[in-house]
């Protein structure tokens, strides 16, 4: 099993390979040469030979000698005569320039690159990786929060695209939809000569028993196309796209038409939305009331200073419209606040956290390094506002929820939820009304890719200018003005909490 994971080994069923090649033919593309850089057992090679009998040369390459031999036998059994060969070779070591020099244009590069990330390979101790370079110039915080964890298929597809970009060619590969978008964003931002592009969604559970959003990703190259758009089809058989996504104003947008309709509401320098509490140890920090005591995730009954425990809305609670089911221990009131003060002002909480210090010190995220013991993140003055509007970042629901208090205590969100602090119920109700409007929904949906790991982020929420939205909806009043002012009001340097998932 570990070998299958290491090499992203999801062999393409011949039926799906035939569907892909039939679509390429239907699009009117007729290659003179065909290349599959990770051919596996040869399903795509077989399908391509039969779909494009006029192809002058077909080349498959795979690092698995057993698969390479199976692919050769598949080619030999084909009833369509062709000049085809299968080579054994590692994608990261093969001299692709030598192979490409022997291929006449137009070229079709197709296949199913490995569905695995570099962090997974690292955890397996695998060397099946490209040379590590920071080609996207990621900052330190982005690396910490996961942006540097790339899919190996993304690197391979970028490489394959670079081979044919200067010439007439087509790339047709199976991959995650998120990978396809990142490749396109890279290509568009680097002005690669993309003629057209499309994604055709596939049922990965049916074909590969994989619970991911996947697609057939097609790009034609050779001529610059300035529109920077990609058609998004619900299936290989779909006759028209469900949406057109693309690059607009140096941004990737999920729906070009919605963006063009609502882009006047886009704001800059807005900071009102914040992520919730991040602690990475729910069994210690998240509690349930039990009489005058609290019960933690280990089933232990404990006593704590009451002013340190607050009701907690999990992301799932927000999405389902539930009331808080858990409470959370808050050892600090801001990022600059140290939990070490609990030694003197809250000895029960300090002793409780100290009793679990071995577990808390093992928290894996590097954000805890060089921080005082028992620190949490996603906490600031906004966390203790009496009223908030919140939304889940994980669920496919664009619903903004008004949040009040319980027994005079501010309700906290976990780190997969986002909150906008309000000073009164009037402000809270006004904000929820604005954000749940059809206009606001259209604005956000212009940017949201629902198949993303975290479809909604603070960065997205902070794009909408509340003052412009209120003007668009003809809503006035002091509450709206206060919200608009707070949206651009920065916290002091000592209190500011950077968004963990921007």
N, C-alpha and C positions, 0 to 999 in steps of 0.2 A: 504493500500500500504506500509506503514512504517513497518508493521509486516513482509510483504513478503521480504522487503529489509533486515530487521534485521536478519532474519533467512535464507537468501540466498535461498528463496523458489522457486526453479525452478523444478517442478515435471517432472520426466522422462517419456516420452511417451512410451507406451507399445511396439510400433514398434521398437524404438531404443533399449530398454532393450532386446528385442528378438534378435536383430542383434548382440549386445554385447555378449550375452550368446552363440549364435551360433558360433561366432568367437572363444571364449574360448574353446568350444568343438572341433572346427576344429583344434585348436592348439594342441589337444591331451591331454588337462588337464581334469582330472576327479576327482573332490573333494569328500572327504568323509563328509566334513562339510562345511556349507556356512554361512557367517555372513555379515549382512548389518547394520553398526552402525547408519546410518541415513536413515531409510527405507522409510520415507514419506508415500505415499498412497499404496506402495507395488508393484509397477510395476516390479522392479528388482527381488523381491522375487518370484513373479508369474512366471516370465521368467526363473529364475534359477531352480525352482522346475520342470518345464516342460523340461528344457534342460538337467538337471542332475538327472534323476529319481532314480539313485542308491545312491544319497547322504543320509547319515544316519541321519543327523540333520541339520535343517535350523533355524537360529535365526535372527530376525529383531528387531531393537530398534529405537524408535523415541520419541522426547520430546513433540510432539503434540498429545494429547490424541485422538482427532478426527481422525487424520491420522492413528494412531496406530490401531484404531478400523476398519477403512476402509481396512487397510492391512490385518487384521485378517480375515475379510470377503472375501477378495480376495483369501487368502490361502484356506479357507473352500470351496470355489467354484471350486478349482482346481480339475481336474479329476485324477491327479497323487497323489496317497497316499504318505504321507511323515510325518516324525516327525518334525513338524515345530511349532514355537511359535513367537509371537510378544510381546515385552516388551515395556512399557512406561518408558523412562529415558532420562536424559540430558547427552549428550556425555561427558561433562566435570565433571560429578558427578558419572557416572556409574562405578561400580566395574568390569572392563573389565577382570581382572585376573580370577575372579570367573566364568565369562561366557566362557572365553577361555579354562579354565581347563576342561570344559565339551565337548569340540570339538575335534574330532579325526583328525589326519592329513592324507592326505594333506587338508589344509584349503583354501577356497576361500573367500576373503574379497572383496566385490564389492559394488558399489553404486554411489551416486552422492552427495558428500559433499557440503555444502553451498558455493555459489559463492559471497563472501562478504569480505571486508577488515576490519582490526581492527580500522582504522580511521573512516570508515563509521559507525561502531557500536558505536564508541566513540561519534560521532556527534549526534547519536540518543539517547545517554545516556543508551545504552544497557549494561546489565551485562552478556550477552551471549558470554563470552570470556574466554580463558584459562588464567591461572596465568601468569603474565607478568615476563618473564625472558629473559636475553640477551644471548640466547644460541649461537648466531652467532658472539658474541663479536664485535658488530658494534661500530665504532668510532662516536664521536659527530657530525662530518661533515656529515657522512653517514646518521645519524638519521635526521639531518636538511634537507637534500636533498631528503628524501623520502624512503631510503632503509629499514628503520625500519617499513614501512607500509606494513605488511604482510597480505596475504590472510588467513582467518581462515581455509579454506580447506587445505592449506599447512601444518598447524599445525596438523590438523586431520589426513592427509595422512601420515605424519611422524610418528605419534603415531601408526597408524594402521600398518605401515611397521615394526615398532619395535616389535609388537606383534608376527609377523610371521617370522622375520628375522632369528632366530636361528633354525627354523624348516622348513619342506617342505611346501611351501604355495605359493599362488598367490594373488596379489593385482590388482584389475581391477576397476578403478574409472574414472568417467567423471570429467574433471577439465580444467582450462585454461592451454594452452601449456607452458606458462611461469612458472606456478606452478609445472608442471611435471618436467621441467628442474631443478628447484631449489631443489626439493625433491631428484632428482637423484644426483645432485652435492653434496648435504648433505650426501647422502648414500655412494657415492664413496669416499668422503673425510674422512668419518668415517669408511671406510673399512667394511661396512656391507656386509654380504654374499649374494650378488645379483647374481643370476644365469643367468638371461637374462632380457631385458627390451625393450619395444617398445611403441611408441605413434601412434595412428591412428586418424587422424584429422576428426572432425565432423563439420557439418554445424550448429553452435549454433543459427544462425538467424532463420533457418528453424525449429529446434526442440524446441528452448526456447525463440525465439524472443529477443535474446541477441547479441549485436554487439561486440563479443569478439572472439579471436582465441582459440578454445577449442579442446579437444581431448579425446579419450579413452586412459588411461594410464595403461599399464600392466607391472607388475614386478613379476618375479618368484624368490623365495628365497630358501635358504637352503644350497647352494654350492657356494663358492667364485668363481667369474668369473673375471679374472685379466684384461680383455680387456677394461673394463670401456667404453662400447659403447652402444648406443641406436638407434634402427632403427626408422626412421621417415617416416610413410606411409601417403599418401595424403588422404586416406579414409579407412573405415573399410573393404571395398571390394578390396582394392589394393593388387596386387599380389607380388609386390616388393617395397622396400623402395625408396623414392626419394633421401634420403641422410642418412648418418650415423653420428650422433654427439656423442661427448664423452669428457672424460677428457684426456688431454695430457699435460705432464709437469706441473701438478697442475693448469691447465687452462681448462675452458669449451670451447670447439671449436664446431662450427656449422657444419663443414664438415671435417671429419677425413682425407679423402683422400687429400683435398686441403691443409689442414694444413701440412701433411707430405710432400707435394710437395713444399711448400713455407716457411717452418719453419726456413730455414737458413737466411731469411730476417728479422727475429725478432730481435729487438733491446731493450736495457734497458737504463733507465735513460734519456729518450728523453722527451723534454718539449716544442717542437716548436708549438704545436697546442693549441689554447686557445678558450674558449667559447666567445660569443658576449655579448652585453650589456643586463644586467638584471636590470629592474627598477620597475616592477610590478604595473605600473600605466600608461597605454598607453594613456589615455585621457589627461594626463598632459604632458608627456614627448614626445609623438609622434605628429608631426606637419605636416601641409601642407602649402606650400608657397601661399600667397595671396597678390600679389603686393609687397609692401615694408613691409608687415606684415606677421604674421603667424597665421594659424587657428588651434586650438587644437581640441581634441575629443569632447568638449562641444559645438563646433561651435563658440567659442569666438575668436575675432581677437586681437592679442597681438603684442607688439613690444619687440624685444630681441636684445642683442648684437650679431652681426653677427658671431663672431668667436667662439660662443658656440653652434652653430647649424650645424649638419652634416647630409649628406644623409644616409638613413638607408635601408638596404636590409633585408627584413623579410625572414624567412625560406622558406615560400611559393614562394617568389620571386626567391630565389636561385634555388629551384626545378624546377620552370617554365622557368628559363632563362630570367626573366624580369629585367628591369632597376629599380632603387629605385623609389618607389611611395610615400614614407614618408621621413621625416627628424626627427632627434632626438636631444633633448636638452641635452648637456653634461655638467653637473655642476662641474665636476672634471676631472683631467687628469690621475689619478692613484688612487689606493686604499688608499694610504696614504694622498692623497690630500683632503682637506676639502671643501665642498661647502660653508662653512661660509665665505670664502674669497670673495664671490660674493657681499657681503654687500658693499665692498669697490671698487672692480674692475668691477663689472657688476650689478649695482643697478636695471636695468630693469628685468634681470633674477631673481635676489633675490626677488624683489617685486612680480613677477609673481608666483614663487614657494611658497612664503609666503602666497599668497592669496589662495593657495590650501593646506595649511599645515594640515588642519583637515583631508583631504583625504589621504595625503601622510603619516601622522602619523599612519594611520590605516592599512598600508600595513602589511599583516599577517605574512610574513616569518620572522623567528627569526634571520636571518642574518642581519636585520636592527637594532636589539637591540644594544644599547650602541655604535651606530654609529652616526656621526654628522647628523643633519637634512638634508633631501633631498638627501642622499647618493644613489649612484647607484653601481652596481657591474659589473664585467666583463670588467673593464677598466684598461689600462696600456699603456706603450709606444708602444706596438705592435698594439694598436687600431688606432694609427695615422700614421702607415706606409703608404707610398704612393701607394704601390702595395701589394696585398694579393691574396691568393688562398682560396676560401671558399667552404663549403659544408653544406647542410641542415642535421640536425641530426634526423629529424622526417620522412622524405619521403623515400620511397623504391626506391631510385635512387642513384647509386654510381657514381655521376658525380661531378667532381671538376671544379670550375668556377674561371677563372682569374678575379680579381677585381682591377680596377684602381681608379681614382679620378674624382670628378665632381667640376668644377670651382676651382681647386686647393685644394679641401677638401677631406680628406680620407673618404671612405665609411665605415660605421659601419654595423655590423651584430647584429641581436637580439640574445637573449640567447639560442635559439634553433638551431643556426648556429655555425659553427666552422671556424677558420681562422688561416692561417700561414702567418706571416709577411714577406714581401720581400722588398728589398731596390731598386729594379729596375724592369722595364718591362721584361728585359732579364731573371732575376731570376724568375719572376712570370710565364712567358711562359715555362721556363724549368721545374718548379715544376708541373705545370698543365700537361705538357707532360708526366712526370714521373708517376704521380698519376693516370692518365687516361689510362695508359698502361694495357694490359691484365694481365701482371704479378702482378702488384699492385692490380688489381681487384680481382684476385684469392686469394691473401694474405688476403685482407679484408673480402672477402666472407667466408673464412675459419672460421671467428670469428662471423659473423653477423647473428643474429636471427632476421629475418625481422618482426616477429610478436611482438617484444619487443616494449615497450612504446617509447623508444628512441633507435632505432637500431644502430645509429652511435654516438659515443662519443669521447671526446678528448682522453680518455684512450686508445680506440681502435686505433685512428689515430696515436698516439704517439708510437705504437708498431712497426711500419714500419721504418726500418733504411734506410734513403735516400741514404747514401753512398753505402750500399750494393745493393740497388735497381739499382742505376746508374751503378754500376759495372756489375750487372747481365744483364743490357740492353746495355752495352758497350757505355754509354754516358759519355763524359768527358767535362771538361771546368771549367773556374773560377766560373761561375754562380752556377753550381752543387756543387762545393767545398764550396762556401759561404753558400749555403743552408744547407749542411751537418754540417758545423761548427755552424750555428745558431740553428740547431736542438738540440744541446747539450749545448748551451750557456745559463746559468741561468741568470735571471734578478736579479738585486740587491734586497736585503731583503726589502727595503722600497718600491720598485716598483712592486714586484712580486704579481701577481693576481692568487690565486688558482682557479683551474677549478671548476665551480659550479656543473657541472654534469660530473664527471670523469668516 
